[in-house]
Amino acid sequence: MKKRKKFKHLDQYDRDRLEALLRQGHKKVEIAKVLKVDKSTISREIKQRQRKNGIYDAGTAHHKARVKRLFSKYQGMRIESDSELRTYIVLNLKQFRSPDEISGRMKTDKLPFYASKNAIYKWLYSAYGQKYCYCLCTRRYRPRKQREDRVKRVMIPDKVSITERPEGKRYIHWEGDTMLSPKKSLSKVSAALACNIRSKLICGSRIPNLKPKSMKKAIQKFKDDYVLDSLTLDSGIENRLHQEFNVPTYFCDPHSPWQKPHIENSIGLLRRWFLPKGTNLSKISERELQKYIFVLNCKYRKSLGYRSACEVALESGILKREVNSKVAFHY
């Protein structure tokens, strides 16, 4: 048995050649050989696409083909064209079953018809099924708009993990964090704090809000007074401008405050001694805050061999000249 050629859609170029060959008086079999299609394709093309006067015109034929192709399918066609499937879906929707339930049950019961949940939603959001959308729990009559061009939000760009922080006694590492006013106070005033890992020296500054620019000014102030080889922070939005700190900055993993224990402990000491939780920082002046920090820096600590953080910092060369003289004056 002779194998028939596979069906092929004709394009504008093929139709132009078909029209030219017909005008030259060639038979359909000959035209099919030239266009390398089955002879039935040529017969069907001429019969369905010719004009009312019986003349085949390539432009008219291509227009008719495009229109037919355009309207060959419509939204919800899979369900609307099957009355049995449509009746089953409508009955279940009226019993307040979701499209997922209906689709899953059809597959479980091995019914002779089937439609996926996406096909059911597509039919519901079409002109044919919209009247049954009230049965959905969302009462939604059209699909949600999907933003394909949506850019993924990055709170802190170009973060470097704390695992990449260099180790060694010659590095003067600091940990930073913020202390906030309670939400009920409606105050945005906060405190930017940092703690040196080696000496446990605390430095801090009052900031008007948690905007990245405010944090940047605080870090620049710390740099003027102390030697900072690196700074470890969390992923708060106030640290967004870390690249402008001009200090190598490393970030803890999300929800991992234990990776910067020294600053967490320092904030705990401030809370325990002077600024308990619920304190509105807008009522605390910069001078008061510096006084509290200095008192903690002068406390003798067991972990430092019963020396103060100021003493260890003076020995380690962490303080710059101006601050060095101020601390030495107090001793």
MARBADO-738224 format. One line per field, with one value per residue (C-alpha): y, x, z; chain; residue in three letters. Coordinates in steps of 0.2 Angstrom, whole numbers. Layout:
<nodes>
y = (Y; ...)
x = (X; ...)
z = (Z; ...)
kette = (A; ...)
rest = (ALA; ...)
</nodes>
This chain:
<nodes>
y = (0; 17; 28; 45; 61; 70; 85; 101; 119; 130; 147; 163; 158; 141; 149; 161; 147; 137; 152; 154; 135; 135; 149; 140; 126; 113; 98; 96; 81; 91; 105; 94; 87; 104; 110; 93; 90; 77; 80; 80; 96; 105; 99; 105; 121; 126; 120; 129; 145; 150; 165; 164; 165; 149; 158; 154; 170; 168; 184; 179; 161; 166; 178; 165; 152; 165; 169; 151; 147; 162; 156; 138; 137; 148; 149; 135; 125; 109; 109; 119; 106; 91; 93; 78; 85; 102; 95; 86; 101; 113; 101; 99; 118; 121; 109; 121; 110; 118; 114; 105; 93; 91; 87; 75; 66; 63; 55; 44; 38; 35; 43; 43; 62; 72; 90; 97; 110; 123; 119; 121; 138; 143; 139; 148; 164; 163; 170; 153; 149; 166; 164; 149; 159; 163; 145; 148; 152; 168; 174; 179; 182; 184; 177; 186; 197; 189; 201; 192; 206; 208; 210; 201; 212; 213; 221; 221; 220; 211; 204; 195; 180; 180; 164; 174; 185; 183; 176; 181; 192; 206; 210; 222; 215; 224; 219; 231; 232; 244; 247; 253; 262; 252; 253; 259; 275; 279; 285; 282; 287; 273; 269; 262; 252; 242; 231; 226; 207; 207; 221; 221; 240; 247; 263; 270; 285; 291; 291; 299; 284; 267; 275; 269; 286; 288; 272; 277; 293; 283; 271; 286; 293; 277; 276; 294; 288; 269; 257; 246; 232; 224; 225; 211; 216; 208; 210; 225; 238; 251; 242; 244; 256; 245; 247; 266; 263; 261; 246; 228; 222; 204; 198; 185; 172; 176; 174; 170; 183; 171; 174; 191; 187; 202; 216; 206; 204; 223; 228; 216; 225; 242; 236; 228; 243; 259; 257; 243; 237; 249; 264; 278; 283; 300; 304; 299; 312; 309; 314; 302; 288; 291; 291; 274; 267; 274; 266; 249; 251; 255; 239; 226; 210; 192; 187; 201; 195; 208; 222; 235; 236; 253; 246; 232; 244; 256; 241; 235; 251; 251; 269; 284; 298; 310; 296; 289; 305; 306; 288; 291; 307; 297; 285)
x = (0; 7; 11; 2; 12; 10; -2; 6; -1; 1; 8; 7; 21; 13; -3; 5; 13; -4; -13; 0; 0; -19; -19; -6; -19; -9; -19; -20; -9; 5; 3; 4; 20; 28; 22; 27; 10; -4; -16; -30; -22; -23; -42; -47; -38; -46; -63; -63; -54; -60; -71; -90; -87; -76; -59; -45; -36; -20; -23; -41; -37; -23; -35; -49; -36; -30; -47; -52; -36; -39; -57; -53; -51; -59; -58; -67; -69; -64; -78; -91; -90; -94; -111; -109; -93; -101; -116; -105; -94; -109; -118; -102; -99; -117; -112; -98; -84; -68; -61; -47; -59; -70; -54; -47; -63; -65; -48; -51; -68; -61; -75; -76; -73; -60; -54; -40; -42; -34; -46; -61; -54; -51; -69; -76; -67; -73; -90; -98; -94; -94; -111; -105; -91; -102; -99; -80; -74; -65; -80; -68; -74; -57; -40; -27; -15; 2; 17; 30; 42; 42; 59; 64; 66; 83; 84; 103; 112; 129; 129; 145; 142; 150; 159; 170; 176; 195; 201; 217; 222; 228; 210; 200; 182; 166; 148; 134; 115; 102; 91; 73; 60; 44; 31; 17; 27; 26; 44; 57; 72; 84; 102; 116; 128; 144; 155; 173; 175; 192; 190; 171; 171; 154; 152; 135; 125; 108; 100; 83; 76; 81; 84; 100; 107; 106; 115; 129; 132; 133; 146; 156; 156; 162; 176; 182; 185; 189; 199; 187; 195; 178; 159; 147; 128; 111; 100; 90; 85; 95; 111; 107; 121; 134; 145; 146; 152; 170; 172; 173; 155; 149; 131; 124; 113; 94; 86; 104; 107; 119; 132; 135; 134; 145; 133; 118; 125; 130; 112; 106; 118; 111; 94; 97; 106; 99; 87; 74; 63; 49; 60; 56; 73; 67; 67; 85; 98; 114; 124; 114; 117; 136; 136; 128; 140; 155; 149; 148; 165; 173; 165; 177; 173; 178; 180; 193; 203; 193; 199; 188; 184; 193; 209; 209; 205; 219; 232; 225; 226; 208; 205; 211; 221; 207; 196; 212; 216; 198; 198; 216; 209; 196; 209)
z = (0; -5; 10; 9; 12; 29; 29; 27; 29; 14; 17; 6; -5; -9; -13; -25; -34; -34; -42; -55; -60; -60; -73; -83; -85; -74; -66; -47; -47; -56; -44; -29; -35; -38; -20; -13; -4; -6; -21; -8; 0; -17; -19; -2; -4; -20; -14; 3; -2; -19; -22; -25; -44; -43; -46; -35; -28; -17; -7; -3; 0; 13; 22; 23; 30; 43; 49; 51; 60; 72; 77; 77; 96; 109; 128; 137; 121; 130; 142; 132; 117; 129; 136; 148; 155; 157; 166; 178; 182; 184; 196; 207; 207; 213; 228; 231; 226; 220; 202; 210; 219; 203; 193; 206; 208; 189; 188; 204; 198; 181; 172; 153; 152; 161; 163; 173; 186; 175; 160; 172; 178; 160; 156; 172; 167; 149; 143; 144; 162; 171; 177; 188; 196; 211; 216; 219; 237; 230; 220; 207; 189; 180; 183; 193; 183; 182; 181; 171; 171; 190; 196; 211; 226; 234; 251; 253; 236; 235; 252; 258; 270; 287; 282; 271; 285; 287; 304; 313; 328; 317; 311; 321; 319; 324; 325; 322; 326; 330; 346; 342; 351; 355; 341; 352; 355; 336; 337; 324; 334; 336; 341; 330; 340; 337; 348; 345; 346; 354; 368; 369; 367; 363; 353; 348; 341; 341; 324; 319; 309; 301; 284; 275; 275; 294; 296; 284; 294; 310; 303; 296; 314; 321; 308; 313; 331; 330; 319; 309; 299; 296; 301; 303; 301; 299; 284; 291; 277; 286; 280; 262; 258; 266; 250; 254; 272; 265; 277; 272; 278; 281; 284; 295; 289; 290; 307; 315; 328; 337; 323; 331; 349; 356; 350; 355; 373; 373; 369; 382; 395; 390; 392; 409; 416; 409; 394; 398; 384; 381; 383; 370; 363; 358; 376; 378; 373; 364; 379; 390; 378; 377; 396; 398; 385; 394; 410; 402; 394; 411; 419; 424; 415; 420; 401; 400; 416; 426; 415; 407; 388; 388; 396; 383; 369; 374; 374; 357; 348; 343; 348; 337; 345; 350; 358; 365; 375; 381; 388; 396; 404; 413; 420)
kette = (A; A; A; A; A; A; A; A; A; A; A; A; A; A; A; A; A; A; A; A; A; A; A; A; A; A; A; A; A; A; A; A; A; A; A; A; A; A; A; A; A; A; A; A; A; A; A; A; A; A; A; A; A; A; A; A; A; A; A; A; A; A; A; A; A; A; A; A; A; A; A; A; A; A; A; A; A; A; A; A; A; A; A; A; A; A; A; A; A; A; A; A; A; A; A; A; A; A; A; A; A; A; A; A; A; A; A; A; A; A; A; A; A; A; A; A; A; A; A; A; A; A; A; A; A; A; A; A; A; A; A; A; A; A; A; A; A; A; A; A; A; A; A; A; A; A; A; A; A; A; A; A; A; A; A; A; A; A; A; A; A; A; A; A; A; A; A; A; A; A; A; A; A; A; A; A; A; A; A; A; A; A; A; A; A; A; A; A; A; A; A; A; A; A; A; A; A; A; A; A; A; A; A; A; A; A; A; A; A; A; A; A; A; A; A; A; A; A; A; A; A; A; A; A; A; A; A; A; A; A; A; A; A; A; A; A; A; A; A; A; A; A; A; A; A; A; A; A; A; A; A; A; A; A; A; A; A; A; A; A; A; A; A; A; A; A; A; A; A; A; A; A; A; A; A; A; A; A; A; A; A; A; A; A; A; A; A; A; A; A; A; A; A; A; A; A; A; A; A; A; A; A; A; A; A; A; A; A; A; A; A; A; A; A; A; A; A; A; A; A; A; A; A; A; A; A; A; A; A; A; A)
rest = (MET; LYS; LYS; ARG; LYS; LYS; PHE; LYS; HIS; LEU; ASP; GLN; TYR; ASP; ARG; ASP; ARG; LEU; GLU; ALA; LEU; LEU; ARG; GLN; GLY; HIS; LYS; LYS; VAL; GLU; ILE; ALA; LYS; VAL; LEU; LYS; VAL; ASP; LYS; SER; THR; ILE; SER; ARG; GLU; ILE; LYS; GLN; ARG; GLN; ARG; LYS; ASN; GLY; ILE; TYR; ASP; ALA; GLY; THR; ALA; HIS; HIS; LYS; ALA; ARG; VAL; LYS; ARG; LEU; PHE; SER; LYS; TYR; GLN; GLY; MET; ARG; ILE; GLU; SER; ASP; SER; GLU; LEU; ARG; THR; TYR; ILE; VAL; LEU; ASN; LEU; LYS; GLN; PHE; ARG; SER; PRO; ASP; GLU; ILE; SER; GLY; ARG; MET; LYS; THR; ASP; LYS; LEU; PRO; PHE; TYR; ALA; SER; LYS; ASN; ALA; ILE; TYR; LYS; TRP; LEU; TYR; SER; ALA; TYR; GLY; GLN; LYS; TYR; CYS; TYR; CYS; LEU; CYS; THR; ARG; ARG; TYR; ARG; PRO; ARG; LYS; GLN; ARG; GLU; ASP; ARG; VAL; LYS; ARG; VAL; MET; ILE; PRO; ASP; LYS; VAL; SER; ILE; THR; GLU; ARG; PRO; GLU; GLY; LYS; ARG; TYR; ILE; HIS; TRP; GLU; GLY; ASP; THR; MET; LEU; SER; PRO; LYS; LYS; SER; LEU; SER; LYS; VAL; SER; ALA; ALA; LEU; ALA; CYS; ASN; ILE; ARG; SER; LYS; LEU; ILE; CYS; GLY; SER; ARG; ILE; PRO; ASN; LEU; LYS; PRO; LYS; SER; MET; LYS; LYS; ALA; ILE; GLN; LYS; PHE; LYS; ASP; ASP; TYR; VAL; LEU; ASP; SER; LEU; THR; LEU; ASP; SER; GLY; ILE; GLU; ASN; ARG; LEU; HIS; GLN; GLU; PHE; ASN; VAL; PRO; THR; TYR; PHE; CYS; ASP; PRO; HIS; SER; PRO; TRP; GLN; LYS; PRO; HIS; ILE; GLU; ASN; SER; ILE; GLY; LEU; LEU; ARG; ARG; TRP; PHE; LEU; PRO; LYS; GLY; THR; ASN; LEU; SER; LYS; ILE; SER; GLU; ARG; GLU; LEU; GLN; LYS; TYR; ILE; PHE; VAL; LEU; ASN; CYS; LYS; TYR; ARG; LYS; SER; LEU; GLY; TYR; ARG; SER; ALA; CYS; GLU; VAL; ALA; LEU; GLU; SER; GLY; ILE; LEU; LYS; ARG; GLU; VAL; ASN; SER; LYS; VAL; ALA; PHE; HIS; TYR)
</nodes>
